[in-house]
Amino acid sequence: MSSASSVPAKSSVSTFVPLATLRASPTNPRKYFDPKKLKELSESVKEHTILEPLLVRDKPDGSPAPTEIVCGERRYRAAKMAGLSEVPVVFRDFTDEEVEIVQLVENGQREDLSPLEEAETYAALAAKGMTPRAIAKQVNREASVIAKRIPLAGLTKRVKDALASGAIGVEYAELIARIPDAKLHDEALKRIVTTQFYGSGGDAKEGAVVRALPYPVAKRLIEEEFMSALSLAVFDPEDPALSPLGACSKCPHLAGNNPDLFGDVKKAVCTNPKDFRLKTENHLKRLRETGYIVLLTPKDLKRAYPYADSDQLGKDFVDLESICPDDPKRRRYEELLGRDVKLKITYVLKNGRVRKLCPTKDLKATLVAHGHAFGKEKQKRKAAKEASRSHAQLERIGEEAVSRDLAMKLRKVKLTPSGWLDLIVRAQVLAEGWRLEGVLRRHGYDGSREEFAHNRERIVKDRIAAMTDIEKRAFLVDLLVGGWITTADKAERELYKEVLKLAGVDYARVANAAIDAAKEKAAEAKKTPKPPIAAKKVRISRWVKKGRR
């Protein structure tokens, strides 16, 4: 395979040829020529002529224009506009393949390329057999930049549109492009970008605010939900027969094997969720062949998870990783049942995660067989509970009486305003527990989702304890009505407006200011010149710099 570095060095000898003998190259990657900039160049050509010769090659085919322009079509067009009859050229003996590579390298060195244009150019060079490091050497850029740009060419149209419109920055697009399965790109975009509509009465026609998660949060989300640590694999990572990609240690999708693209990801992480799932499924199929029960298909999954789009188990199974509520030591079922229950395990692949279940019908007998006294006690409690059902109605009468008495005597309880506030906050935290994480993040919590899931009670308790009364009031109101920003309920919408007015929040002004700031930031990023790069001894880059005449 020929490459840019294999092309002979450029000759410095130039000659003048008539414009009529030149023709544009059909393989030139530059298809659009800005009329305004072309006119500016033609005015400069009128004053100074062409200062940098065009690079051409002889390609006679019997036409009046036997000379093909390899590099310099923009200067050629400007010369025609300026009324020149001839231009300086340097002839080179290029093959068709060498012409394409030289043109792509020149295109990659342009400073006005968008990230997507860069990606298309670098991807085309990669298709010619050049590695990211070889491309980086030719265009004077870091290899890691090239490695992250190339996958942008394979993004879905929706993600490309979001990047082109400024809805997401190039760093977000590079995160999504790391996912090799294009079918997951749109899903990843939905996870890191939200659209909130605003207007009177929640009318979506009046405007919308597109917000991306903070970059560190988006990066953590992509890594947690679209990548997998090998430590979590149920299969043997070194088994070469589980997928066509072979052992994980030799796979190009293992983060540690591609440091230019995944230098900021832990080395022992699989970045290909499709292959990780394939290996998991093939491992589970092997288990099924050896006598285990394995649920893989949607139809099979309904046996364990009968509720659509829910992770809630049905009554027929217990998750062995869950804590046994009857165990005084709070151990997991897997610890209690030991190895004897091995062949009774039902393996389930749910949402990309392998879960180990045990049939409920076998659970009690197995607990008792393993000598756990609380298993017998549970059976006794069940009998006692059945015996007490006849008293259920009397118990409810007593409970209602207590509630009425509480309602009357609460009026006489003497608590400070701060004490009442603490009590109400604690009650509301329990009532709105499913919304806690999102609300806490709006009030300063920035930990990971995994950390919150494992230390939920401690985090909530510590965060609330550290709040002042003013902060608690704000937190309480947010917990009560903060989720109504997109509600369809008219009464809730009106109350939400009232809270905005009470707090002095101008929805349209705040939303529009955020949009304008995002646009200005994107515009400034395009205007900011890149720092000069020290000259390197590169054979081609000296004579394909953009804009020379």
Solvent accessible surface area in square Angstrom, and as a share of the most:
residue,aa,sasa,rsa
1,M,166,0.74
2,S,27,0.17
3,S,29,0.19
4,A,0,0.00
5,S,56,0.36
6,S,66,0.43
7,V,0,0.00
8,P,79,0.49
9,A,59,0.46
10,K,55,0.23
11,S,47,0.30
12,S,108,0.70
13,V,118,0.68
14,S,52,0.34
15,T,66,0.38
16,F,125,0.52
17,V,19,0.11
18,P,69,0.43
19,L,16,0.08
20,A,82,0.64
21,T,37,0.22
22,L,6,0.03
23,R,58,0.21
24,A,44,0.34
25,S,9,0.06
26,P,107,0.67
27,T,60,0.35
28,N,21,0.11
29,P,40,0.25
30,R,41,0.15
31,K,150,0.64
32,Y,151,0.57
33,F,24,0.10
34,D,50,0.26
35,P,93,0.58
36,K,149,0.63
37,K,94,0.40
38,L,17,0.08
39,K,121,0.51
40,E,100,0.45
41,L,12,0.06
42,S,3,0.02
43,E,90,0.40
44,S,26,0.17
45,V,0,0.00
46,K,116,0.49
47,E,130,0.59
48,H,90,0.40
49,T,75,0.44
50,I,12,0.06
51,L,116,0.58
52,E,30,0.13
53,P,31,0.20
54,L,0,0.00
55,L,6,0.03
56,V,0,0.00
57,R,18,0.06
58,D,97,0.50
59,K,74,0.31
60,P,105,0.66
61,D,94,0.48
62,G,83,0.80
63,S,45,0.29
64,P,123,0.78
65,A,17,0.13
66,P,44,0.28
67,T,7,0.04
68,E,5,0.02
69,I,3,0.02
70,V,3,0.02
71,C,3,0.02
72,G,7,0.07
73,E,15,0.07
74,R,42,0.15
75,R,16,0.06
76,Y,25,0.09
77,R,93,0.34
78,A,0,0.00
79,A,0,0.00
80,K,116,0.49
81,M,97,0.43
82,A,18,0.14
83,G,63,0.61
84,L,51,0.26
85,S,89,0.58
86,E,84,0.37
87,V,0,0.00
88,P,11,0.07
89,V,0,0.00
90,V,4,0.02
91,F,74,0.31
92,R,25,0.09
93,D,138,0.72
94,F,11,0.05
95,T,77,0.45
96,D,84,0.43
97,E,62,0.28
98,E,24,0.11
99,V,2,0.01
100,E,52,0.23
101,I,0,0.00
102,V,0,0.00
103,Q,2,0.01
104,L,18,0.09
105,V,0,0.00
106,E,31,0.14
107,N,12,0.06
108,G,5,0.05
109,Q,22,0.10
110,R,36,0.13
111,E,143,0.64
112,D,69,0.36
113,L,21,0.10
114,S,47,0.30
115,P,40,0.25
116,L,35,0.17
117,E,83,0.37
118,E,10,0.04
119,A,0,0.00
120,E,90,0.41
121,T,6,0.03
122,Y,0,0.00
123,A,27,0.21
124,A,36,0.28
125,L,0,0.00
126,A,36,0.28
127,A,84,0.65
128,K,47,0.20
129,G,53,0.51
130,M,11,0.05
131,T,78,0.46
132,P,44,0.28
133,R,148,0.54
134,A,39,0.30
135,I,0,0.00
136,A,6,0.04
137,K,124,0.53
138,Q,8,0.03
139,V,8,0.05
140,N,17,0.09
141,R,54,0.20
142,E,122,0.55
143,A,14,0.11
144,S,44,0.29
145,V,43,0.25
146,I,0,0.00
147,A,8,0.06
148,K,57,0.24
149,R,32,0.12
150,I,33,0.17
151,P,35,0.22
152,L,0,0.00
153,A,25,0.19
154,G,49,0.47
155,L,9,0.05
156,T,32,0.19
157,K,154,0.65
158,R,132,0.48
159,V,0,0.00
160,K,47,0.20
161,D,69,0.36
162,A,15,0.11
163,L,19,0.09
164,A,77,0.60
165,S,87,0.56
166,G,43,0.41
167,A,35,0.27
168,I,6,0.03
169,G,27,0.26
170,V,40,0.23
171,E,70,0.31
172,Y,23,0.09
173,A,0,0.00
174,E,25,0.11
175,L,2,0.01
176,I,0,0.00
177,A,9,0.07
178,R,12,0.04
179,I,2,0.01
180,P,57,0.36
181,D,25,0.13
182,A,44,0.34
183,K,174,0.74
184,L,42,0.21
185,H,7,0.03
186,D,39,0.20
187,E,89,0.40
188,A,0,0.00
189,L,15,0.07
190,K,132,0.56
191,R,84,0.31
192,I,0,0.00
193,V,23,0.13
194,T,67,0.39
195,T,67,0.39
196,Q,45,0.20
197,F,102,0.42
198,Y,24,0.09
199,G,24,0.23
200,S,82,0.53
201,G,32,0.31
202,G,43,0.42
203,D,59,0.31
204,A,52,0.40
205,K,187,0.79
206,E,99,0.44
207,G,19,0.18
208,A,35,0.27
209,V,3,0.02
210,V,70,0.40
211,R,97,0.35
212,A,37,0.29
213,L,50,0.25
214,P,84,0.53
215,Y,75,0.29
216,P,89,0.56
217,V,43,0.25
218,A,0,0.00
219,K,39,0.16
220,R,64,0.23
221,L,12,0.06
222,I,0,0.00
223,E,44,0.20
224,E,74,0.33
225,E,72,0.32
226,F,9,0.04
227,M,9,0.04
228,S,25,0.16
229,A,34,0.27
230,L,29,0.14
231,S,104,0.67
232,L,135,0.67
233,A,22,0.17
234,V,62,0.35
235,F,8,0.03
236,D,82,0.42
237,P,38,0.24
238,E,94,0.42
239,D,24,0.13
240,P,92,0.58
241,A,76,0.59
242,L,2,0.01
243,S,10,0.07
244,P,129,0.81
245,L,69,0.34
246,G,15,0.14
247,A,12,0.09
248,C,8,0.05
249,S,52,0.34
250,K,172,0.73
251,C,6,0.03
252,P,80,0.50
253,H,46,0.21
254,L,22,0.11
255,A,1,0.01
256,G,29,0.28
257,N,69,0.35
258,N,48,0.24
259,P,84,0.53
260,D,25,0.13
261,L,19,0.10
262,F,8,0.03
263,G,59,0.56
264,D,69,0.36
265,V,13,0.08
266,K,164,0.70
267,K,156,0.66
268,A,59,0.46
269,V,16,0.09
270,C,10,0.06
271,T,0,0.00
272,N,14,0.07
273,P,27,0.17
274,K,129,0.55
275,D,11,0.05
276,F,23,0.09
277,R,100,0.37
278,L,64,0.32
279,K,4,0.02
280,T,6,0.03
281,E,40,0.18
282,N,39,0.20
283,H,39,0.17
284,L,0,0.00
285,K,87,0.37
286,R,100,0.36
287,L,31,0.15
288,R,102,0.37
289,E,145,0.65
290,T,96,0.56
291,G,52,0.50
292,Y,21,0.08
293,I,73,0.37
294,V,7,0.04
295,L,2,0.01
296,L,25,0.12
297,T,68,0.39
298,P,105,0.66
299,K,168,0.71
300,D,38,0.20
301,L,31,0.15
302,K,140,0.59
303,R,130,0.48
304,A,0,0.00
305,Y,10,0.04
306,P,68,0.43
307,Y,112,0.43
308,A,94,0.73
309,D,154,0.80
310,S,32,0.21
311,D,77,0.40
312,Q,115,0.51
313,L,41,0.21
314,G,10,0.10
315,K,179,0.76
316,D,80,0.42
317,F,20,0.08
318,V,28,0.16
319,D,24,0.13
320,L,0,0.00
321,E,57,0.26
322,S,45,0.29
323,I,71,0.36
324,C,1,0.00
325,P,92,0.58
326,D,35,0.18
327,D,2,0.01
328,P,113,0.71
329,K,148,0.63
330,R,142,0.52
331,R,74,0.27
332,R,115,0.42
333,Y,13,0.05
334,E,66,0.30
335,E,114,0.51
336,L,6,0.03
337,L,0,0.00
338,G,36,0.35
339,R,218,0.80
340,D,120,0.62
341,V,4,0.02
342,K,114,0.48
343,L,116,0.58
344,K,90,0.38
345,I,12,0.06
346,T,0,0.00
347,Y,29,0.11
348,V,0,0.00
349,L,4,0.02
350,K,24,0.10
351,N,117,0.60
352,G,46,0.44
353,R,116,0.42
354,V,22,0.13
355,R,26,0.09
356,K,47,0.20
357,L,0,0.00
358,C,0,0.00
359,P,17,0.11
360,T,45,0.26
361,K,167,0.71
362,D,33,0.17
363,L,9,0.05
364,K,64,0.27
365,A,69,0.53
366,T,11,0.06
367,L,8,0.04
368,V,42,0.24
369,A,84,0.65
370,H,60,0.27
371,G,63,0.60
372,H,29,0.13
373,A,64,0.49
374,F,16,0.07
375,G,3,0.03
376,K,108,0.46
377,E,83,0.37
378,K,69,0.29
379,Q,88,0.39
380,K,144,0.61
381,R,116,0.42
382,K,108,0.46
383,A,59,0.45
384,A,62,0.48
385,K,137,0.58
386,E,87,0.39
387,A,77,0.60
388,S,45,0.29
389,R,161,0.59
390,S,94,0.61
391,H,99,0.44
392,A,35,0.27
393,Q,120,0.53
394,L,120,0.60
395,E,99,0.45
396,R,135,0.49
397,I,97,0.49
398,G,36,0.34
399,E,107,0.48
400,E,101,0.45
401,A,43,0.34
402,V,103,0.59
403,S,68,0.44
404,R,154,0.56
405,D,68,0.35
406,L,100,0.50
407,A,54,0.42
408,M,109,0.49
409,K,118,0.50
410,L,72,0.36
411,R,182,0.66
412,K,162,0.69
413,V,66,0.38
414,K,192,0.81
415,L,82,0.41
416,T,88,0.51
417,P,118,0.74
418,S,43,0.28
419,G,22,0.21
420,W,79,0.28
421,L,19,0.09
422,D,52,0.27
423,L,82,0.41
424,I,89,0.45
425,V,0,0.00
426,R,165,0.60
427,A,59,0.46
428,Q,29,0.13
429,V,17,0.10
430,L,153,0.76
431,A,71,0.55
432,E,40,0.18
433,G,14,0.13
434,W,204,0.72
435,R,34,0.13
436,L,4,0.02
437,E,44,0.20
438,G,38,0.36
439,V,1,0.01
440,L,1,0.00
441,R,70,0.26
442,R,134,0.49
443,H,59,0.26
444,G,51,0.49
445,Y,17,0.07
446,D,119,0.62
447,G,11,0.11
448,S,23,0.15
449,R,116,0.42
450,E,107,0.48
451,E,72,0.32
452,F,7,0.03
453,A,76,0.59
454,H,136,0.61
455,N,54,0.28
456,R,90,0.33
457,E,146,0.66
458,R,127,0.46
459,I,10,0.05
460,V,12,0.07
461,K,150,0.64
462,D,73,0.38
463,R,78,0.28
464,I,24,0.12
465,A,80,0.62
466,A,85,0.66
467,M,26,0.12
468,T,79,0.46
469,D,54,0.28
470,I,124,0.63
471,E,87,0.39
472,K,22,0.09
473,R,126,0.46
474,A,53,0.41
475,F,0,0.00
476,L,19,0.10
477,V,65,0.37
478,D,26,0.13
479,L,0,0.00
480,L,76,0.38
481,V,13,0.07
482,G,13,0.13
483,G,38,0.36
484,W,62,0.22
485,I,57,0.29
486,T,91,0.53
487,T,27,0.15
488,A,99,0.77
489,D,69,0.36
490,K,142,0.60
491,A,76,0.59
492,E,54,0.24
493,R,55,0.20
494,E,83,0.37
495,L,78,0.39
496,Y,32,0.12
497,K,76,0.32
498,E,110,0.50
499,V,34,0.20
500,L,30,0.15
501,K,173,0.73
502,L,157,0.78
503,A,72,0.56
504,G,59,0.57
505,V,64,0.37
506,D,70,0.36
507,Y,57,0.22
508,A,45,0.35
509,R,143,0.52
510,V,65,0.37
511,A,1,0.01
512,N,62,0.32
513,A,54,0.42
514,A,47,0.37
515,I,45,0.23
516,D,74,0.38
517,A,58,0.45
518,A,59,0.45
519,K,134,0.57
520,E,114,0.51
521,K,158,0.67
522,A,40,0.31
523,A,44,0.34
524,E,102,0.46
525,A,73,0.56
526,K,172,0.73
527,K,148,0.63
528,T,86,0.50
529,P,115,0.72
530,K,123,0.52
531,P,107,0.67
532,P,133,0.84
533,I,105,0.53
534,A,82,0.64
535,A,103,0.80
536,K,108,0.46
537,K,196,0.83
538,V,4,0.02
539,R,136,0.50
540,I,1,0.01
541,S,4,0.03
542,R,138,0.50
543,W,14,0.05
544,V,1,0.00
545,K,69,0.29
546,K,73,0.31
547,G,35,0.34
548,R,115,0.42
549,R,57,0.21
